[in-house]
Amino acid sequence: MREIPPIYPREDDNANKKEKIYDRRQFLKKSVKLAMGLGAVSALGPLAPKVFGETAPSKEKERTEKEIQQARNILLTGDPERFLENRFVVSALYYSQNFLTKGIYSDLKDPTRMVVAAIKDLITPELRKKYIDYLSKIYIESSPPRVVPKVSLPLKRMNFGTGKNHLDAIDLFTSEGAPVSAMTDGVVALAENGWKKEDRLSTVSYRGGNTVILFSFAKKDFYRYCHLASTPLKAGDFVSAGDSIGIVGHSGMNASLPGHGGHLHLENNKLDPESGNMFFTSSSELKGRILKIEQQYLASNK
């Protein structure tokens, strides 16, 4: 491991050395807290990107500040009809309470996470309920009546791989270019096509790449599909279960690396109607749900 250079010059005087070692430890503790986001929480807001220090290009910091201000302005209107206009507002409303209170701070050098961290204080249960009521209204006005909600597999063939999955998501392995289907009837909250490796603000999640977030009216939950090559959808569109929502690609920070593409990252977050908060569906529960749908397909095609 590379030795961290001393904060102060080394001296032979033992008393001075002890005092300076103590100051150095205090400095390092503060630095670690800042890197973890613990020291930056109180500073979040329009000036949140300042925690980037000199590591981020000035243009990126300016864009980050602009994205934060635009998202905050829309949230402050309290008008759910405007929420779909802003990708970061949609993203913050989607994330689970656990991610907003803990996970968002795991990498504060990611400008997309910084934007969400800076607006999360405006995401209240009341605001989220208004948002979901608005999406429900779009669904009711757009959808054909169904006695039983229709469901579908996200891919034609299910391959969960042999490695360890995420706690709150699953990776479904397939060839790039494979069509991705909507698992339920719903309304599109987010649809992205512009991910660029050299532009960390090109999509709402630099890690996720081109992403579709679909609101399911039946259970008042959301499906998030990541690493897409492209999608034909736009926010506000109605889709039926089984409709194409895009094709598998390798967009996103990790998926863009050699040998890391060829999979669909899938999540499901659900609303707790009593608290108004969002909670993630565990990977084991989501996998079980998909396997159940697959069994129904196999049984119907015998």
N, C-alpha and C positions, 0 to 999 in steps of 0.2 A: 504494500500500500504506500502511495506517495506521501512523504512526510509533509504535514501542514507547516508552512513557514511560521516562525514566531511572530506574534503581534508586536512585541517590543524587542530591542536588541538584547542579546545575552550579556550579562554582567557577572563579574566574579563576586560581588558583594552578596552574601547569602540573604540578608534581610531584604534587600531590594529585589532579589530573585524571587523570593517567596511571594512578595506583594504582587509582582508582575505576573507570576504564574496564576495567582488567584484571579487577577483582572482578565487574563487571557481565557480562563475557564468560563468566567461570566460572559465574556464576549461570544465564545463558541456556543454556550447554551442559548443565548438570544438568537444567534444565527440559525441554529437548528430549529428553534421554535418558529422563526420566520419562514424557513423553508417548508415546514410542515403546515403552514397556514395558521398556527395558533397565535402568532404575534400579529397577524394581519387582519384578523376578524373585525376588530373595532375600526379599522381603517377602510373597510369596504364601502363602496359607493362610487361616485364619479371619479375619485382619485385613486381607486383601487389598483390600476395598472402600475402605480409607482413602485409596488413591491417587486416589479421585474428588475429594478436597478438598471444597470448598463448592459444587461445581457440581451435585451430585446431591442430590435431596431426601432428607431424613433417613430417611423411611419406606422409600425405595428402597434406601438403604444397609443398613438393618436387614434388609430382606427378602433382599438379596444375601448378607449374612453368614449368615442362616439357611439359605439354599439351599446355600451352601458347606458349612456344618457338617453338614447332613443328607446331602449327597452323600458327603462324606468318611467319615461314620460307616458308611454302607452299603458303601463300598469297603473299609473297614478290616475288615469282617466276612469278606471274601474269599469270600463265598457267592454264586455266580452266579445262584442262584434269586431273590435279592433285587434284582439289578441292574435288572430291568425295572420295579421299583417307582419308580425315580427317573429322570426325564427327562434330567437333566444327566449322570448316570452313563452312560446309553445314548449320549448325544451324544459324550462324551469317548472312549468305547470305539470309536465309529464313525470319528472323525476320523483322517486320515492322520498319520503321524509328522512329515511336513513342516509340516503345519498346527499341530500341537501344539508344535513347537519354534520356529516362526517366525511363521506367519500369525495365531495367536491373539493376538499382541501388537500387531497393526496398529491396534487400536482399543480401548484399555483403558478408554475411557469407556462402552463398551457393557457393561451389567451381565451379560448372558448370556455374553459372552466372558470376563468377569472370573471367573465361577463356574468355567468350564472351565479357565481358566488356573490357578486356585487348587487344582484337584484333579488336574491332569495328572501330578503327581509320583507319584501312587498307581497310575497306569495302567502296569502292567508287562506284558511279553510273556506271562508265565505266567498273569496274571489274564485277559488277553484270550483266551488259548487255552481257559481254563476256561469263559469266557462263550460262546464259539463252540461248544464241546462241549455246553453246556446248550441253546443254540438248536437245535443239530443233533438233540438228543434230543427236543425238542418236535416238530420236523419229522418225524422218523421215526415217532413215536407218532401223529401227526395225519394224515399224508399217504397217499394211495393209492400203491401201488407203480408206478413208471414205469421202463420199459427205457431210454427216451430222454427226457431232461428237456425239458419243453415250454417254449416261449418265445412272447412276444407283443410287439406294438408298444405303447408307452405311450399313444399317441393314435391315432385313426383315420387322421388325415392328418398327414404329417410336413412341417413348415415350419421350417427352420433359420434363416430370416431371411437378411439380406444383410450384417449388421454383424459385427464381430469378436466371437468367443465367448470364454468364460472359458478359462483354461488347464486347469482341472480339472473343468469342468462344461459343459453345453450348455443353451441356452434354446430351447425348442420353442414356436413361436408358434401361437396358436389363439384362438378366442373364449372369453370367460369363460363358465363353465357347461358346457364340454366335459368329457365323462367321461374319467377317467384310469384306465389299466389297469396291473395288475402285469405286469412284463416276464418274470418267472419265477415258478415255485412258490416259496413261502417262508413265513417266520414274521415277523410284524409285531413290530418292536422298539420303535417309537415311532409314535403316532398322535395328532395334536393338532387341536383345533377352536377354541381360545379366544383367538386373536390379537386384540389391541386396540392401536390406534395409540398411545393415551395411556398404555399400560402396557408398559414395556420388558421386563418379566419375565413377560408373559402366555404366551409360548411359549419353547421352549428356545433359539431363535435369533430375535432381534428382526428381523434381516434376512430370514430365511427365511420367517417367518410360520408358518401352519399347515403342518405337515410330517409326512410318513410316511417312516419308515426300514424297509426290508424286507430281511431276511436271506435270501440265496439259498443253499440247501443244496448245490446241484450244484457250485458253484465256490467256496464259502465266501467269498462277497463280499456287499456291501450296496449297495442302491439307495436314494437319498434324493430324494424328490419334495417340492418346495417351492412356496409361494405358493398353496396350495389354499384354496378357499372353505370346504370341509368334507370330512370323511372319515367313513364309517360304521364304521371299524375301531377296535380297541383292542389294546394291547400283548399279545402272546401268541397272537393269532389266526393261523390257517393260511389262506393264500390260494393259489389256483392261478393260473398264468399266464393273463392275460386277464380275471381277476376285477376288478371295480371297486374302486378304492382311494380314490376321491374325485372331486371336480370342480375344474376350474381356477377360481381366483379372483384376487384382487389383494392378498392378505395379505402382510405383510412391509414393511420400511421403504421400500425403493425401489419395489417393485411397487405400493404404495398411492398413489404420486404420480400425478397426472393424466397419462394417456398412457403409463404404464409397466407397466400390467397386461397381461392377455391373453397370458400365456405360462406355460409350465411349466419350472421350473428343475430339471434332472435331473443327478444325480451318481452315480458308482460308485466305491466304495473296496473294495480287495481285501486279503486277508490273505496275507502271505508266511509259509508254514508253517515255514520254517527259522528266521527271526528272531522270528516272533511279532508283527511290527509291521504296521501298516496303511499302504498306499500308494494314492494316488489314480490313477484311470484318466484319461489325458489326454482332452481334449475331442475330438481327432481320432480316437482309438481308439474312444471311446464312439459317436461319430457313425458310424464305419465299422461298428460292431456293429449299430446300428439299421438302417442301409441294407441290410445283409446280410439281416436279418430281413424287411425290406420286400420285397426281391427274392424271398425264399422265398414270401411271401404272394401276390405278383403271379403267380408261376409256378404256384402251386397253384390259383389261381382262373381260369386261362386255359381 
